[in-house]
Amino acid sequence: MNFKTAVLLVAALPVFCHAQTTTKDISPAQLQAVIDLPPIQAMHKREAYKGPLKAAYQRQISMLGKDCQAEADQGQQPYNICMGHANEQADKDYAIFYNNLQMLCHDQDELSALQALEKAWKKYEDSALKATHAAWSDGSGAPGFYGEVYLLLVRDHMRDLHEIFGLNIAQ
């Protein structure tokens, strides 16, 4: 392995190791503890979950089509590194978004449906990323393209969840 290949692999590492911050399914009991609060307390508790959720969502949606533009002009390696950092931030923001969204569910059925959707989406995400890797298995542009696809998947899913559960977020 020559030096350039080693540098590209190290630069691509953040892109391929994008599960730094993970989502965690809450238990039905955790949600029930909020649902069972007196209405005013429940409202205040729910508000505490909305702030981080909305901030994470806005951070990601505001970056659509803007990631690593300056780095793209500097060459492939700076672009790949930047995309790795963008993927890490997307992971963090998605985990904040999803973990807080669960606490905004109105009942156990809604929580169960959200968690089932998450499991199905993870399978889709894995398949899409495998296809991306197969299509771009090597070359200096592969990590950057993989990173772009990953960001597209995560942000699109966040928009879908925001649309589906928008009433929960708004109330």
Backbone bond lengths (Angstrom), bond angles and torsions (degrees), N, CA, C in turn:
res aa  C-N    CA-C-N  psi(-1)  N-CA   C-N-CA  omega(-1)  CA-C   N-CA-C  phi
1 M - - - 1.449 - - 1.523 107.80 -
2 N 1.335 116.40 126.29 1.450 118.75 -179.73 1.528 110.54 -84.98
3 F 1.308 115.48 172.49 1.458 121.43 -175.61 1.532 112.29 -61.68
4 K 1.327 117.48 -42.78 1.470 120.74 -179.02 1.526 111.19 -62.37
5 T 1.317 116.71 -40.80 1.461 120.34 178.95 1.521 110.19 -64.76
6 A 1.316 117.07 -42.39 1.467 121.06 179.37 1.523 110.91 -62.74
7 V 1.333 116.79 -41.88 1.460 120.63 179.18 1.527 110.20 -63.70
8 L 1.337 117.28 -42.14 1.462 120.36 178.94 1.526 111.65 -64.49
9 L 1.313 117.16 -38.96 1.460 119.84 178.09 1.518 111.62 -65.14
10 V 1.320 116.94 -42.58 1.459 120.76 177.88 1.523 109.71 -65.02
11 A 1.330 116.97 -40.65 1.468 120.64 179.23 1.515 111.09 -65.30
12 A 1.321 117.11 -33.23 1.463 120.78 -178.03 1.518 112.61 -81.51
13 L 1.317 118.01 -15.93 1.456 121.15 -175.72 1.522 113.80 -52.70
14 P 1.337 119.79 -46.34 1.469 117.53 178.98 1.528 113.12 -61.27
15 V 1.319 117.63 -29.87 1.460 120.76 -179.77 1.522 110.21 -69.41
16 F 1.312 116.94 -42.93 1.461 120.36 -176.16 1.519 112.94 -82.74
17 C 1.306 118.24 -17.11 1.468 122.01 178.70 1.517 108.17 -109.51
18 H 1.319 116.70 65.34 1.451 120.11 -171.04 1.524 114.56 -94.81
19 A 1.304 118.71 14.53 1.464 120.29 -178.58 1.535 111.16 -104.82
20 Q 1.318 116.76 42.69 1.453 121.20 -178.66 1.529 111.86 -65.90
21 T 1.306 116.54 -47.43 1.461 122.63 178.62 1.513 106.43 -110.96
22 T 1.307 116.05 123.82 1.458 118.13 -172.67 1.514 112.44 -109.22
23 T 1.305 113.72 157.08 1.454 120.35 172.08 1.520 107.72 -81.92
24 K 1.313 114.95 151.93 1.464 120.56 178.48 1.513 107.66 -136.30
25 D 1.321 115.70 126.65 1.455 119.00 175.37 1.527 108.85 -71.81
26 I 1.323 114.93 131.77 1.464 118.72 176.17 1.525 108.67 -81.91
27 S 1.288 115.94 162.66 1.460 119.88 177.74 1.527 108.95 -86.14
28 P 1.313 116.60 156.08 1.465 119.13 175.04 1.533 111.81 -56.41
29 A 1.331 116.89 -33.70 1.466 120.60 -179.88 1.533 111.51 -64.76
30 Q 1.336 117.12 -36.07 1.461 119.78 178.22 1.525 110.85 -62.86
31 L 1.314 116.54 -44.45 1.450 120.02 177.70 1.519 110.51 -66.25
32 Q 1.315 116.85 -43.09 1.463 121.00 -178.25 1.520 111.45 -59.96
33 A 1.337 116.54 -34.30 1.467 119.98 178.89 1.528 111.06 -60.75
34 V 1.334 117.59 -34.75 1.463 121.21 177.68 1.524 110.15 -77.71
35 I 1.315 116.58 -43.33 1.468 121.13 -179.28 1.524 111.13 -60.18
36 D 1.327 116.78 -36.42 1.465 121.42 -176.34 1.535 114.20 -79.17
37 L 1.317 117.62 -7.43 1.463 120.00 178.97 1.531 110.09 -66.96
38 P 1.323 117.09 154.10 1.467 118.81 171.68 1.538 108.74 -56.49
39 P 1.321 118.22 148.49 1.472 121.75 -172.50 1.532 115.61 -49.45
40 I 1.305 118.39 -44.39 1.474 120.71 -178.86 1.525 110.28 -65.68
41 Q 1.322 117.31 -44.24 1.469 120.56 178.43 1.521 110.44 -65.05
42 A 1.322 117.12 -40.96 1.468 120.46 178.72 1.524 110.32 -61.61
43 M 1.327 117.18 -41.28 1.458 121.33 179.27 1.531 110.50 -62.01
44 H 1.328 116.94 -44.92 1.463 120.56 179.46 1.532 111.27 -65.47
45 K 1.306 115.94 -40.05 1.475 120.56 178.73 1.521 110.26 -63.22
46 R 1.340 116.31 -44.67 1.461 120.90 179.37 1.531 110.85 -63.18
47 E 1.319 117.10 -37.70 1.468 120.54 178.30 1.526 110.94 -60.98
48 A 1.321 116.66 -35.51 1.466 120.49 179.48 1.528 111.56 -64.08
49 Y 1.316 117.79 -28.32 1.460 121.25 178.73 1.528 111.66 -82.95
50 K 1.310 117.11 -26.47 1.459 121.20 -176.27 1.523 113.09 -70.84
51 G 1.320 117.42 -39.21 1.471 120.74 -177.11 1.523 112.80 -56.46
52 P 1.334 117.78 -57.32 1.468 119.09 179.81 1.533 112.41 -62.95
53 L 1.326 116.80 -37.73 1.466 121.38 178.97 1.520 110.18 -60.34
54 K 1.318 117.04 -50.40 1.467 121.08 -178.57 1.518 112.00 -64.74
55 A 1.327 117.60 -39.15 1.461 121.05 179.47 1.534 110.91 -65.06
56 A 1.322 116.67 -44.00 1.470 120.66 179.01 1.525 110.54 -63.43
57 Y 1.312 115.87 -43.33 1.468 120.69 178.71 1.532 110.57 -61.25
58 Q 1.300 116.42 -48.47 1.462 120.28 -177.58 1.526 111.58 -63.63
59 R 1.338 117.40 -39.11 1.469 120.51 178.25 1.521 110.64 -57.61
60 Q 1.323 116.04 -45.11 1.461 119.31 -176.98 1.524 112.42 -74.26
61 I 1.301 117.95 -44.38 1.458 120.65 -177.84 1.534 110.78 -66.60
62 S 1.311 117.28 -34.09 1.467 120.01 179.60 1.523 112.48 -68.77
63 M 1.317 117.37 -16.90 1.475 120.91 -178.75 1.527 113.25 -92.82
64 L 1.318 118.30 -3.29 1.466 120.47 -178.73 1.526 110.62 -52.47
65 G 1.328 115.79 122.67 1.465 121.93 178.31 1.516 115.33 73.57
66 K 1.323 118.02 7.89 1.468 120.80 -176.49 1.523 113.72 -116.98
67 D 1.312 117.25 -4.62 1.469 119.78 -174.55 1.523 111.79 -66.16
68 C 1.307 115.35 129.72 1.469 124.01 166.58 1.525 114.26 57.67
69 Q 1.302 118.24 31.83 1.460 120.62 179.73 1.520 111.68 -63.70
70 A 1.321 117.07 -45.44 1.469 120.33 -179.46 1.524 110.86 -65.72
71 E 1.322 117.26 -38.72 1.456 121.26 -178.53 1.524 111.46 -68.61
72 A 1.315 117.41 -30.14 1.468 120.96 179.01 1.522 110.31 -60.94
73 D 1.326 117.17 -33.58 1.464 121.26 179.09 1.527 111.94 -75.15
74 Q 1.325 117.15 -18.15 1.466 121.68 -177.79 1.522 112.81 -89.34
75 G 1.309 117.91 -11.58 1.460 121.24 179.29 1.511 112.11 125.97
76 Q 1.322 114.46 172.67 1.459 120.31 -174.15 1.521 113.44 -68.16
77 Q 1.325 117.56 -41.99 1.464 119.49 -177.78 1.531 112.16 -62.46
78 P 1.338 119.07 -50.04 1.471 117.87 177.17 1.538 112.15 -60.18
79 Y 1.319 116.84 -35.83 1.455 120.86 178.49 1.524 110.77 -64.83
80 N 1.328 116.91 -46.39 1.466 120.69 179.62 1.524 111.22 -60.88
81 I 1.322 117.24 -41.61 1.460 121.06 179.34 1.529 109.85 -64.78
82 C 1.315 116.31 -44.99 1.468 120.74 178.69 1.529 110.70 -60.87
83 M 1.320 117.39 -43.40 1.460 120.35 179.15 1.524 110.69 -62.93
84 G 1.324 117.00 -36.17 1.466 120.21 176.16 1.519 111.06 -60.81
85 H 1.328 116.44 -43.47 1.467 120.22 177.86 1.531 111.37 -66.87
86 A 1.318 117.08 -39.12 1.475 120.51 177.60 1.527 110.41 -63.07
87 N 1.324 117.12 -38.67 1.467 121.24 177.65 1.524 110.96 -65.40
88 E 1.321 117.22 -41.21 1.468 120.69 178.12 1.522 110.76 -61.47
89 Q 1.335 116.69 -43.12 1.461 119.93 179.12 1.527 110.44 -66.67
90 A 1.328 117.04 -38.62 1.469 120.43 177.53 1.522 110.42 -62.26
91 D 1.326 117.45 -39.99 1.474 121.13 176.85 1.522 110.97 -60.09
92 K 1.316 115.81 -47.50 1.466 120.20 -179.23 1.523 110.10 -61.73
93 D 1.327 115.32 -47.55 1.461 119.26 -178.29 1.523 111.85 -65.80
94 Y 1.315 117.05 -39.08 1.462 118.43 179.04 1.527 110.90 -64.90
95 A 1.324 117.00 -41.73 1.472 120.10 179.16 1.528 110.36 -62.05
96 I 1.320 117.15 -42.88 1.465 120.77 177.39 1.520 109.71 -61.22
97 F 1.315 116.54 -46.28 1.459 122.55 -178.62 1.532 110.62 -60.60
98 Y 1.315 117.00 -54.99 1.460 121.27 -176.17 1.531 112.13 -65.73
99 N 1.322 116.85 -46.42 1.463 119.98 -177.45 1.531 111.20 -61.37
100 N 1.320 117.62 -38.91 1.462 120.76 177.96 1.518 111.95 -75.79
101 L 1.328 117.77 -34.64 1.460 120.89 179.35 1.528 111.11 -60.41
102 Q 1.297 117.03 -37.36 1.466 119.96 178.60 1.528 111.29 -57.83
103 M 1.316 116.25 -37.82 1.461 120.71 -177.68 1.525 112.11 -75.10
104 L 1.319 117.53 -7.25 1.464 121.16 178.13 1.520 112.35 -99.03
105 C 1.324 116.84 1.13 1.461 119.68 178.22 1.530 109.38 -64.14
106 H 1.319 115.50 146.32 1.458 120.57 -176.98 1.525 113.49 -83.68
107 D 1.340 116.74 -22.08 1.465 119.15 179.82 1.524 109.56 -160.24
108 Q 1.324 115.36 177.24 1.465 121.69 -177.27 1.535 112.41 -64.11
109 D 1.327 117.20 -36.55 1.462 120.35 179.78 1.530 111.31 -63.91
110 E 1.306 115.42 -42.04 1.467 119.60 179.19 1.532 110.27 -65.49
111 L 1.326 116.85 -41.77 1.462 120.91 177.24 1.521 110.41 -60.74
112 S 1.309 116.63 -45.67 1.464 121.01 179.76 1.530 111.27 -61.08
113 A 1.328 116.02 -41.48 1.468 120.34 179.19 1.526 110.54 -65.49
114 L 1.322 117.86 -41.85 1.470 121.82 177.98 1.521 110.53 -62.14
115 Q 1.315 117.35 -45.48 1.460 120.60 -178.99 1.525 111.85 -67.16
116 A 1.328 117.80 -35.77 1.469 121.08 175.81 1.526 110.19 -66.16
117 L 1.313 116.53 -40.90 1.462 120.69 176.99 1.521 110.64 -61.42
118 E 1.312 116.89 -41.01 1.466 121.48 179.22 1.537 110.93 -61.66
119 K 1.303 116.59 -44.16 1.474 120.22 179.10 1.532 110.93 -62.97
120 A 1.321 117.01 -43.76 1.466 120.90 178.41 1.523 110.46 -64.46
121 W 1.328 116.93 -40.57 1.461 119.85 -179.91 1.531 110.87 -65.96
122 K 1.311 117.58 -38.51 1.476 120.44 178.41 1.532 110.60 -60.10
123 K 1.321 117.17 -39.30 1.469 120.13 177.09 1.526 110.40 -64.79
124 Y 1.326 116.60 -43.38 1.458 120.88 177.48 1.529 110.56 -62.04
125 E 1.329 116.42 -46.07 1.463 120.98 179.54 1.532 110.38 -58.33
126 D 1.322 117.12 -46.87 1.465 120.84 179.20 1.526 111.08 -58.82
127 S 1.323 117.26 -44.59 1.468 121.37 179.67 1.523 111.53 -64.26
128 A 1.322 116.13 -43.24 1.470 120.01 -179.92 1.520 111.04 -64.89
129 L 1.316 117.57 -39.02 1.468 120.03 179.50 1.526 111.67 -72.36
130 K 1.324 117.48 -33.50 1.473 119.73 174.00 1.524 110.50 -64.36
131 A 1.327 116.79 -41.52 1.463 120.74 177.89 1.526 110.38 -64.48
132 T 1.308 116.64 -39.56 1.464 121.00 178.07 1.516 110.28 -62.91
133 H 1.315 115.96 -45.17 1.466 119.64 179.23 1.536 110.80 -64.15
134 A 1.327 117.53 -38.24 1.462 120.52 178.50 1.528 110.98 -65.93
135 A 1.316 116.93 -38.05 1.456 121.20 -179.33 1.527 111.98 -74.08
136 W 1.313 116.31 -30.24 1.463 121.94 -177.92 1.533 108.37 -129.40
137 S 1.308 116.86 62.54 1.466 119.80 -173.26 1.525 113.65 -74.47
138 D 1.300 117.77 -24.77 1.455 118.72 179.61 1.518 109.74 -149.93
139 G 1.303 114.21 177.11 1.452 120.97 -175.91 1.510 109.84 102.78
140 S 1.293 116.30 156.26 1.460 120.22 -175.38 1.527 112.35 -68.73
141 G 1.330 118.06 -22.53 1.457 120.88 -179.68 1.517 114.18 -83.98
142 A 1.336 117.51 -12.30 1.464 121.17 -175.80 1.529 113.43 -58.21
143 P 1.333 119.75 -48.57 1.471 118.57 -179.02 1.535 112.90 -61.80
144 G 1.313 116.98 -39.27 1.454 119.99 179.28 1.517 111.87 -65.80
145 F 1.332 116.56 -42.16 1.456 119.84 179.39 1.526 110.47 -66.46
146 Y 1.314 116.41 -42.89 1.456 121.49 176.97 1.531 109.75 -57.11
147 G 1.332 115.81 -44.29 1.458 120.91 178.70 1.519 112.16 -62.54
148 E 1.316 117.30 -40.39 1.464 121.29 178.12 1.528 110.73 -62.34
149 V 1.320 116.35 -44.79 1.466 120.48 -179.93 1.520 110.02 -64.34
150 Y 1.314 116.77 -42.23 1.456 120.21 179.41 1.535 110.78 -59.47
151 L 1.325 116.62 -47.02 1.470 120.11 179.23 1.520 111.20 -61.39
152 L 1.305 116.49 -40.90 1.465 120.68 178.05 1.533 110.59 -60.40
153 L 1.318 117.02 -45.96 1.459 121.32 179.81 1.528 111.59 -61.28
154 V 1.313 116.65 -49.14 1.465 120.94 -176.72 1.524 110.91 -64.23
155 R 1.312 116.30 -47.35 1.468 119.37 -177.34 1.520 112.04 -67.92
156 D 1.318 116.71 -38.33 1.465 118.86 176.30 1.524 110.99 -63.43
157 H 1.311 116.57 -39.85 1.469 119.77 178.97 1.532 110.65 -66.58
158 M 1.317 116.54 -39.97 1.463 119.57 177.08 1.533 110.28 -61.04
159 R 1.326 116.61 -41.99 1.472 119.62 178.10 1.521 110.86 -64.11
160 D 1.328 116.58 -40.85 1.467 119.80 177.99 1.527 110.95 -60.58
161 L 1.320 116.62 -48.69 1.461 120.36 179.90 1.523 111.35 -63.91
162 H 1.309 116.54 -37.78 1.460 120.54 178.49 1.525 110.30 -63.73
163 E 1.314 116.52 -38.40 1.462 120.83 177.98 1.531 110.89 -69.36
164 I 1.314 116.56 -47.53 1.461 121.32 -177.65 1.528 111.14 -63.75
165 F 1.314 116.83 -45.81 1.460 121.39 -174.56 1.525 112.42 -104.98
166 G 1.314 116.32 23.77 1.467 120.92 -178.36 1.511 113.26 -59.14
167 L 1.304 117.12 -35.28 1.463 120.68 178.99 1.525 110.18 -64.15
168 N 1.310 117.02 -40.58 1.468 121.21 178.02 1.532 110.46 -62.69
169 I 1.324 115.46 -41.38 1.468 120.78 -177.99 1.523 110.16 -69.50
170 A 1.318 117.01 -36.68 1.460 121.11 -176.71 1.525 113.35 -76.60
171 Q 1.321 117.31 -32.58 1.474 119.97 -174.99 1.508 111.91 -79.45
